Amino acid sequence: MSSGFPLSAYLQHLGFTRNPFPVTPDEHGIFFSARLAEQFTELLHFIEQRKGFMLVTGDVGVGKTTLSRALLTRLAEQGACTALVFNTFLQGADLLRAINRDFGVTAAGDSLEAQLQALNTWLLQQHEKGRNCVLILDDAQGLDVPSLELVRQLSNLEASQAKLLQIVMVAQPEIRLTLDRHDMRQLASRIALRLELTPLTLNELDVYLHHRLQWAGCPEVLTVDRSALRRLHRYSMGYIRRVHILLDRCLYGLVATGTTRISAGLVDTAAKELSLVPAPKRRAYRSLVMGSVLVMGSVAGAVGLAAVAGYPLDLLSTPSTPIVEVPPQQAGIDLQAEPQKAAPQPQPQPQPQPQQQATPQEAVVQAVVSQEAFQEATQNVNQEAASTTEQQEAVQVVDFAWQAFTATYTPLPPVEAPPQHWADVVEWLPARSEEQPWVPVLLPSEWEQGCNDQPLYPLSDGRLALFQSALPVAPQPFGEEGEPLFALQLALVERLLLAPEAVDGVMGPRTANALAQFQKQSGLLASGQPDAETSYLLSCLGEGGL
């Protein structure tokens, strides 16, 4: 926290050491959901591979600027030259001068040609030194067409089939309208990666709140009701900026009321003071639409059958006897009963009644229901026949590799059919140890044995390994802390990639940078985030692995 902006008194009263919900972007406390971590990793990969041009879009308040600044921090740790231009009201030559100024490039003249020549010369010098240069244009939707054309020219700067400048445009979704223009097709065709940031889901919002509160030093007594969480999601619609504005108001309300529990009522009060309205419930709308579609589909089917049967179509629109009100029992079919059961229960001592001829409307309904019953019965028969055929064709083949594999990992049931593809593992894996899950990892096909001579099971797309480790196997948001991160840092210290004094059990920039170096050395994607492959290799190389 900067000394010029001391922590507000109401936040200090609640026990915070940082502002958990600032209204300005806070890259130091960024939350990497599984989805955002994947996007961030992919973006870093394209920059590292010098793909040239990338586009990140997202609506207002979804966290684009926070991601941009986190990207700058990570790139600076990797030794890249970076520039961030967010004053997109600058156009043409002014925009280029701002880019050069942020890179620290000095031009001999003030003209567009002089500025462009100076930038190109500087980029060639950095390329000879092996340094990657990255330009981030924030709020790029404000650039006019000539400025976007200038950006395209910058993306053409290259040497030895490598782009000298990597450009990341961060913009609101309306930039797509500009890029879809015919005269913008040259620029659009150069975009190697397109990512779209989306609002938080309800589950992501739950984890996000815990992350932000813990990162800001929140005491454990502060809680958020589940009903308040749902209300918060409806008011904010998952947009991070709205979440921060709402919750900052709620924290102020906690001090005013002397409580430590954020309730649904408190969220409602804060939203009312901020003139925010909840998002409409979509489930009811979708149900209404689906109901209308089903009714229209039934009517259309009835019309088609009536035309085939030769009935006048105007009979179907008679208001006195609408088709949808004809009871199925009049057609001799009980929709709740199984196909082989009789419809209504007969009265005591039934007398045979002469069968009455059905009206055209009743005949249509009877035809519709009969056809549906026939199709359902046919489908059931086909499914039973297919199941019987599969059972008859199933041959118990002894898979010795699978037997050896399951014998090693005793928590796994050996009677299950072995997976053939990596995608099958997702459905097969839930039968795991209850004490500690076995983590799957896909290794290259050329691997004959796993770590510590553990057996591997061959799949169509690689070799399956299962392992247990104290290291984290999933992306960790900055500020996350715990024993798994402490073990991760010790493993990196053992590999001489992290200084011993940096071991604090907290996920941060130094840990991410060290982990990215290990991933690069191991031939993995240098994301700087834990994953199963990285933890598997670290467990193999570290003490007390498998």
Secondary structure, DSSP 8 states (H G I E B T S, - for coil): --TTS---HHHHHTT-SS-SS-SS--GGG----HHHHHHHHHHHHHHHTT--EEEEEE-TTSSHHHHHHHHHHHHHHTT-EEEEE--TT--THHHHHHHHHHHT---SSSSHHHHHHHHHHHHHHHHHTT--EEEEETTGGG--HHHHHHHHHHHT-EETTEES-EEEEEE-TTHHHHHTSGGGHHHHTT--EEEEE----HHHHHHHHHHHHHHTT--TT-EE-HHHHHHHHHHHTT-HHHHHHHHHHHHHHHHHHT--EE-HHHHHHHHHHTT------HHHHHHHHHHHHHHHHHHHHHHHHHHHHT--GGGGG-TTS-GGGS-GGGGT--TTS-TTS-SS---SS----------HHHHHHHHHHHHHHHHHHHHHHHHHHHHHHHHHH------HHHHHHHHHSTTS-TTS----SHHHHHHHTTS--SSS--EEEEE-TT--S-GGG---EEETTEEEEEE--SS--S---TT-BSHHHHHHHHHHHHTTSS-GGG-SSB--HHHHHHHHHHHHHTTS---SS--HHHHHHHHHHSTT--
